[in-house]
Every structure is written in C-alpha cells, then in structure tokens.
Amino acid sequence: MSTLQKEIITEITPLSDKDCFYFVDRYKEQFTYPIHRHEDYELNFVADAPHASRVVGDSVSEIGSLDLVLVGHGIEHCWEQYKCTSTKIHEITLQFSKNLFGDTFLGKNQMAPIKDMLEKSRHGIAFSQESILKIYHLLDKLTKTPDNFFRMLLLMRILYELATSPDSKILSSSSFAKAPAHTDSRRILKVKEYIDKNYQDDIRLSVLADMVGMTATSFSRFFKLRTGRHVSEYITDVRLGHATRALVDSTNSIAEICYSCGFNNISYFNRIFKKRKDCSPKEFRELYKRNRLLV
C-alpha cells in the first residue's frame, strides 16, 4: 500500500455488534472531517450548505441546499467547505452494518430493490431533490422516535423509498471503486472483463468484435444498445477510473499515470480528465491531499 493510500482515514464507526444502526443529527458551522472510508453503509443528509463540495470516490461535485448520498463497500468520501458560507449546516448521518440484513433476507423478492441499491452504493449514490423531499419527514421522524424497533421500521421504509426512486445518480466510476462488472449479456460481460484487464494496452474495436463473433459495426451498435455508451467512451471511462485511483493511491507523476493507464497523449489526458471530472488531474490530487490534512 502506498504512502498516499495509508493517509486516507479508515474510520471505525460507532456501531456495535448489538446495534442495527447508529445515527447523529447535528448542526455545525463548517465541514472539518477529512476524506475517509469505512465498510459500513452510510446515508448522509446535508441541508443549508449550498456550494459545499462533495467528494465520493473520483466524483467531485458542488452541492445545492439539499444533498443525500448513500455510500458503502469502503468507497472514500467527504464533504468540504469549498464555497459554502453557511454557518448553520444541518447534517444527519445514519450508519448501518453491511451484515445487517444478511444474504438470505436480501435474497427475497421483496428486498430486490434494496439489495440492488446497496450493491450500487459501492460507487456512491446521490438522490434527487424530489427524492430527498419525499423521505425527509421519515428521516426527521426517525431521529425523534425513542423506540428502537420503530426506528428500524422507519429505516427500512426510507431505504425502500430511496431504492425505488427513479432519478438517483451513480457517482464514482467502476474502476476507481474496484467494482466487478455486471451485465445480463454474456457477450458484453466478456468484452468488459477483457477491457478491464487490458486497459493499459491499445484496444481495437475489431478485436473486441471478434471475441463475440460479430462484425465491428454490429458489435458497436450492440454495445451501445446494451450499455448506453459507445465502446470508446467505456474504454476511456475505465482508463480514467484507474488514473484517478492512481492519483490517490500513488506518488507517480501525472505523466507516468497518463501513459500507464493507456493514454498515449498527455494533453488529451488532461483535457478529457477536465471534461469528465470538472477539474484537472493536478487539482484532483490536491483535493484529496487537502482533505487528508484537515485534522
């Protein structure tokens, strides 16, 4: 493990083996907790902190007046002050164990939406303002309900409402989050696994098409239809995910990272990184470094 990676805090959450979940409801003047990770799931609500910055994996976003994010599976995350001038930030943090429900319970048909959402939380999930307004009264009620059993029922309802909301947004890329490829198509899965293993090399469309017994043109259409992205876009996203992970986990120069992740032009790498991440590779690395030094 590199020096940079070691500096990211691995948090031990307050959850005990006998707790279903833990929450804290607080008002504060500023964000001070550095970027960190933990294995437990976390649902974090932030209100009245417009123009603060949210970092989840390789996603960096300026938030509005309301923000709600679910993270899990050890993805790095934090909220930082950035351009926020509010001095009365409302934050509700709800953490629950990755073993709370168990595979048997999550395997039931009625739990399918929640199971799918928890799996996607390895990337971080941001919910729309409409979804936040829909569940805020439940979240507020949970913090004010003294009975732990009824709190648990409220948690289940909150998770289900969020899991069935149609407008959530996946935040961090798969290669940064080290997430396995998932698809209902064996041909697409085969190609994705090949790209994930060979992203450092020159990957030709004709080679991918041959792997699944299709012409290049037919495969290009098929991939776009099944994934919603062009093959070239997917390859670029995989390479960017590995590049952003290297910016966090290593001290290699930006040029070294550029070429080691399959980009053959430093100017193009800087340009596409800026376009996709809204910051340069240098700014991204400095952001992580700054948030590691907050304490």
N, C-alpha and C positions, 0 to 999 in steps of 0.2 A: 504494500500500500504506500502511495506517495505521501510526501510531506503535506501537500495541499489537502489531500483527501482526509488525512488524520485530523486536520484543523477544523473540519466541519463537525459540529457537536452531534453526538449520538445521545439523544435525550432518553432518560429513564422516566417514563410517565408515572404519575401518582397512583395508577391503577394497581390494586392488589388482586390476588387470585380469587378473592371472595366478592369482588366488585364487578357488576355488569358494565358500568361506565363511570366516568368522572367528568364533572363539568365545572367551569368557573365563569361567572358573569361579572364583568368589571368595566369600570370607566377609567380611562387613563389619558395622559396628556400627549404621549408620543409612543411610537414603536421603538423598543430597545432590545428585544430578544434577537439574537443573531440567527443566521441560517442554520438549520438543524434537520435531523431526521429521527424517526422512531418507527418501530414495527407496528404499533397500534394504529388503528384508524382514527382520524381526527376530522370533525366537522367544525369549521371555523367561520363564524359570522362576524362581520365588521360593519359598523354603521357610523355615519358622520365623520368619515375620513377621506373625503374626495381628494384626488391627486396623490394619494399614497401609492406606493409601488408594491405589487405582489410578485414574489418570486416562487415558482414551483417548477423544480427541475430546470429545464432550459427555456421555460416560459417566463417572460418578464412583462408585466402589464401594469399600466396606471389604472387604478380602480376609481369607481364613482362613489356615490354616497352610500350605496349598499353593496356588500360583497359576501358571497357564501361559497365556500370551497370544501370539497371532501378530498383528503389525501390518505394514502395507505401504502403498505408494502415498502416503507423506508424511503420514499421519494423526498428529496431535500425541499425545504420550503421556509419562507419567512415573509413578513410584511415589513416594509421600511418606510420611513417618513417621507422621503423624496420631496415633493412639492406641497405636501399636506400642511396646512396652517391651523387645523382644528386643535383645540386643547381639551376637548371632551369627546374622545373616541370611545365608542361603545363596542365591546368585544365579548362574544360568548364562544368559549372553546369547549367542545364536547368530544371526549376521547373514549373509545371502547376497544376492547381486546380483539385481535384478529381471530381468536378462538371462541368468541362469544357465542356464535350461532352453531358452529360445528358443521362438518361436511354433510352429515345426514339430514339435518334440518334445512340447510341451504339447498340440498338436492331436491326438495319437494317443489312441485309445480307452482304452488302459491308464492314461493320465495324466489322464483326465477328472476324477476326484475331487480330485486335487491342483490342477489348473487352476481348478476351481470354488472351492476353498478360498483360493487365492492371490488370486482376484478379490474374494472376500468380505473379505479382510484389509484392504481399504481402510477398512473400518468398525472393524477390530479384532475378533478372535475370542477369547473366553475358553473354556477347556476344563474339563470337569468333573473332580472329584477322581478318579473312576473312570478317566477317560482319562489323567490325569496318572500314576496308579499303573501303568497299562498300559505307558507308554513311558518311565518314569523310568530303568529299568535300561538302556535303549538310549541315553538321553541321558548317563547316567553312563559307559557303555562308550565312547561317542564321545569324551568328554573324556580318557579314559585310553588310547585307541588311538593308537599313534605313526604308523601308516601312513596317509597322507592319502587313498589310494584307498579303503581300508576305512572311513575316516571318512565319505567321500562316500556309500558304500553305506548306512551307518547313517543318515545324514541323509535319504536317500530313503525308507528304511523308516519313520523317525519321521514324516515328512510324510505318508506314505500311511496310517499308523495313525491319525493325527490327522484326516486328510481323510475317513476312513470311520467315525469315531466319531459316534454318533447324537445326542449331547447337548451339542454346542458351542453357544455363545451369541454372537450378534452384538451388539456393544457400542454403537458410535456411530450416530447417525441418518444417513440418506442425504443429507439436505440439508446437514447440518453437514460431512459427509465429501465433499460435492460429487460424489456417486456418480450415474452415469446410471441411469435406470430400466430394470429388466429384468423381463420377463414373457413367458409363452408365448401370451398373449392380445393380439391387436391392439387390441381394444376397451379393455381395461384399460390398455394402454400409451398409447393416445391420451388417455385421461382423466388418467392420471398426468402426462403431459407438459403437459397443459393446467393442471392444478393447480400443477405446479412453476413454470410461467410466470406464473400469476395468483394466487399465494398471498396477495399483498398486498390483493387485492380481495375483495368479497363473492362467494362461490362458492355457487351454488344447485344443489341436487340435480337439479331439473328440467332445468337447462341441461346438466348432465353426462349425464343420461339421453337427452336429445335428440341429443347428439353421436353416440351409438352406436345410435340408433333403438330405444330401449326406453322403457317406462314407468318412472316414478320408483321404484315398488315393485319391479318386476322387476330394474331395474338395481341397486338397493340390495342385493337378495338375491344377485345375480350377483357383485357386487364383494366381498361378504363371503365367498362361496364360494371365489372365486379368490385372495383375498389374506389371508383370515383376520381381516380388520379391517373395521369399518364405515367408510363413506365419511367421516363426520365425524371419526372417530379418525385416519384417514390425513391429512386436511387439517390437523388440529391438530398431528400429528407433524411434518409438513412445515414448518409455521409455527414450531414450537418449534426445529427444526433451524436454520432461518435466524436465529431470535432468539439462540440460543446462539452461533452463528457471529459475529453482530454484537456480542455481549458481549465476545468475544475480539478481534475484528478492528477495532473502532471505539471511540471515546470518547463516542459518543452516550449520552444518558441512558437509563435503563431505560424511562421513559415513551415516549420517542421510538422506541425499538426495539419496544416493545409495539405501537404504532399502525402503524409502518412494516411490520410483519410480518403484518398482517391481523387482529390482536386489537383489539377496539373497547372493551375494558374492562380497566383496569389491575389491578383487584382479581382479576378472573378470570384474567388472565395470570399474576400472582404465585401464585395458588392452583394452577393447572394445572401451572405450571413446578415448583413444590414437590412436587406429587404425582408427576410423571413423573421428575424428576431428583433427588429426595430432598434438595434444597437450594433456596434462593431464588435469583432472578436475581442479586441483590447478592452472595450468598455464592459463587455460581459464578464471577462475575467476579473476586472477591477471591482465590479459589483459584488461578485462572490467573495472576493478578498475583503472588501469593506464590511460586508455583513458577517464575516468570521471574526472581525476585530471589534465588534460592538461591545463586548464585555471584557 
